[in-house]
Amino acid sequence: MSPKDTAGASRTGGTSRFSGAFTPGRIAMTVVAILTLVFIFENTREVRIRILIPEVSMPLYLALLATAVLGAACGYYAAARRQK
């Protein structure tokens, strides 16, 4: 074995390479995402929405899903700017 191979093995402590996959933060975000999707798909009635454009009618779940996607994109953008 080369020194690189032994250094890599001691660094991980012999645990699986997926040991960091289930952190508390990731589990919490998965639960929040699942609850968000359940909430969205439980609200399927038609609603009228007006922001800056003429009033449109669409299912509430599409409006909620679009809002969730926009919120996630804004959060991703803010987190990416913070890392720079």
C-alpha positions as protocol buffer text, in pm:
chain_id: "A"
residue {
  index: 1
  type: MET
  ca { x: 0 y: 0 z: 0 }
}
residue {
  index: 2
  type: SER
  ca { x: 114 y: 348 z: -74 }
}
residue {
  index: 3
  type: PRO
  ca { x: 114 y: 623 z: 191 }
}
residue {
  index: 4
  type: LYS
  ca { x: -179 y: 788 z: 13 }
}
residue {
  index: 5
  type: ASP
  ca { x: -391 y: 474 z: 48 }
}
residue {
  index: 6
  type: THR
  ca { x: -323 y: 437 z: 419 }
}
residue {
  index: 7
  type: ALA
  ca { x: -380 y: 809 z: 487 }
}
residue {
  index: 8
  type: GLY
  ca { x: -719 y: 795 z: 319 }
}
residue {
  index: 9
  type: ALA
  ca { x: -822 y: 488 z: 517 }
}
residue {
  index: 10
  type: SER
  ca { x: -726 y: 640 z: 852 }
}
residue {
  index: 11
  type: ARG
  ca { x: -904 y: 965 z: 776 }
}
residue {
  index: 12
  type: THR
  ca { x: -1242 y: 799 z: 725 }
}
residue {
  index: 13
  type: GLY
  ca { x: -1200 y: 578 z: 1030 }
}
residue {
  index: 14
  type: GLY
  ca { x: -1308 y: 272 z: 833 }
}
residue {
  index: 15
  type: THR
  ca { x: -1668 y: 395 z: 805 }
}
residue {
  index: 16
  type: SER
  ca { x: -1876 y: 382 z: 493 }
}
residue {
  index: 17
  type: ARG
  ca { x: -1830 y: 653 z: 236 }
}
residue {
  index: 18
  type: PHE
  ca { x: -2199 y: 735 z: 283 }
}
residue {
  index: 19
  type: SER
  ca { x: -2170 y: 804 z: 656 }
}
residue {
  index: 20
  type: GLY
  ca { x: -2206 y: 1179 z: 603 }
}
residue {
  index: 21
  type: ALA
  ca { x: -2508 y: 1140 z: 375 }
}
residue {
  index: 22
  type: PHE
  ca { x: -2763 y: 1144 z: 658 }
}
residue {
  index: 23
  type: THR
  ca { x: -2680 y: 1450 z: 861 }
}
residue {
  index: 24
  type: PRO
  ca { x: -2947 y: 1605 z: 1086 }
}
residue {
  index: 25
  type: GLY
  ca { x: -2971 y: 1904 z: 854 }
}
residue {
  index: 26
  type: ARG
  ca { x: -3032 y: 1689 z: 548 }
}
residue {
  index: 27
  type: ILE
  ca { x: -3290 y: 1480 z: 730 }
}
residue {
  index: 28
  type: ALA
  ca { x: -3472 y: 1795 z: 846 }
}
residue {
  index: 29
  type: MET
  ca { x: -3469 y: 1942 z: 495 }
}
residue {
  index: 30
  type: THR
  ca { x: -3602 y: 1615 z: 352 }
}
residue {
  index: 31
  type: VAL
  ca { x: -3887 y: 1616 z: 604 }
}
residue {
  index: 32
  type: VAL
  ca { x: -3966 y: 1981 z: 527 }
}
residue {
  index: 33
  type: ALA
  ca { x: -3964 y: 1908 z: 153 }
}
residue {
  index: 34
  type: ILE
  ca { x: -4199 y: 1611 z: 195 }
}
residue {
  index: 35
  type: LEU
  ca { x: -4437 y: 1811 z: 415 }
}
residue {
  index: 36
  type: THR
  ca { x: -4430 y: 2095 z: 163 }
}
residue {
  index: 37
  type: LEU
  ca { x: -4523 y: 1859 z: -119 }
}
residue {
  index: 38
  type: VAL
  ca { x: -4804 y: 1702 z: 87 }
}
residue {
  index: 39
  type: PHE
  ca { x: -4939 y: 2050 z: 167 }
}
residue {
  index: 40
  type: ILE
  ca { x: -4919 y: 2155 z: -196 }
}
residue {
  index: 41
  type: PHE
  ca { x: -5097 y: 1851 z: -334 }
}
residue {
  index: 42
  type: GLU
  ca { x: -5369 y: 1861 z: -69 }
}
residue {
  index: 43
  type: ASN
  ca { x: -5470 y: 2209 z: -193 }
}
residue {
  index: 44
  type: THR
  ca { x: -5599 y: 2152 z: -544 }
}
residue {
  index: 45
  type: ARG
  ca { x: -5893 y: 2393 z: -576 }
}
residue {
  index: 46
  type: GLU
  ca { x: -5893 y: 2671 z: -835 }
}
residue {
  index: 47
  type: VAL
  ca { x: -5784 y: 3017 z: -721 }
}
residue {
  index: 48
  type: ARG
  ca { x: -5757 y: 3356 z: -885 }
}
residue {
  index: 49
  type: ILE
  ca { x: -5416 y: 3521 z: -861 }
}
residue {
  index: 50
  type: ARG
  ca { x: -5316 y: 3873 z: -952 }
}
residue {
  index: 51
  type: ILE
  ca { x: -4976 y: 4031 z: -896 }
}
residue {
  index: 52
  type: LEU
  ca { x: -4863 y: 4253 z: -1180 }
}
residue {
  index: 53
  type: ILE
  ca { x: -5035 y: 4084 z: -1469 }
}
residue {
  index: 54
  type: PRO
  ca { x: -5406 y: 4042 z: -1530 }
}
residue {
  index: 55
  type: GLU
  ca { x: -5585 y: 3802 z: -1302 }
}
residue {
  index: 56
  type: VAL
  ca { x: -5529 y: 3435 z: -1380 }
}
residue {
  index: 57
  type: SER
  ca { x: -5708 y: 3128 z: -1255 }
}
residue {
  index: 58
  type: MET
  ca { x: -5505 y: 2818 z: -1170 }
}
residue {
  index: 59
  type: PRO
  ca { x: -5503 y: 2531 z: -924 }
}
residue {
  index: 60
  type: LEU
  ca { x: -5373 y: 2636 z: -584 }
}
residue {
  index: 61
  type: TYR
  ca { x: -5110 y: 2362 z: -588 }
}
residue {
  index: 62
  type: LEU
  ca { x: -4946 y: 2515 z: -897 }
}
residue {
  index: 63
  type: ALA
  ca { x: -4931 y: 2855 z: -730 }
}
residue {
  index: 64
  type: LEU
  ca { x: -4786 y: 2701 z: -413 }
}
residue {
  index: 65
  type: LEU
  ca { x: -4538 y: 2492 z: -610 }
}
residue {
  index: 66
  type: ALA
  ca { x: -4422 y: 2796 z: -808 }
}
residue {
  index: 67
  type: THR
  ca { x: -4379 y: 2991 z: -485 }
}
residue {
  index: 68
  type: ALA
  ca { x: -4181 y: 2706 z: -327 }
}
residue {
  index: 69
  type: VAL
  ca { x: -3954 y: 2681 z: -632 }
}
residue {
  index: 70
  type: LEU
  ca { x: -3895 y: 3056 z: -633 }
}
residue {
  index: 71
  type: GLY
  ca { x: -3820 y: 3048 z: -261 }
}
residue {
  index: 72
  type: ALA
  ca { x: -3576 y: 2760 z: -302 }
}
residue {
  index: 73
  type: ALA
  ca { x: -3402 y: 2940 z: -589 }
}
residue {
  index: 74
  type: CYS
  ca { x: -3368 y: 3257 z: -379 }
}
residue {
  index: 75
  type: GLY
  ca { x: -3230 y: 3053 z: -87 }
}
residue {
  index: 76
  type: TYR
  ca { x: -2983 y: 2875 z: -312 }
}
residue {
  index: 77
  type: TYR
  ca { x: -2870 y: 3205 z: -461 }
}
residue {
  index: 78
  type: ALA
  ca { x: -2825 y: 3365 z: -117 }
}
residue {
  index: 79
  type: ALA
  ca { x: -2629 y: 3063 z: 10 }
}
residue {
  index: 80
  type: ALA
  ca { x: -2407 y: 3062 z: -299 }
}
residue {
  index: 81
  type: ARG
  ca { x: -2328 y: 3433 z: -257 }
}
residue {
  index: 82
  type: ARG
  ca { x: -2246 y: 3383 z: 110 }
}
residue {
  index: 83
  type: GLN
  ca { x: -1985 y: 3118 z: 28 }
}
residue {
  index: 84
  type: LYS
  ca { x: -1792 y: 3351 z: -205 }
}
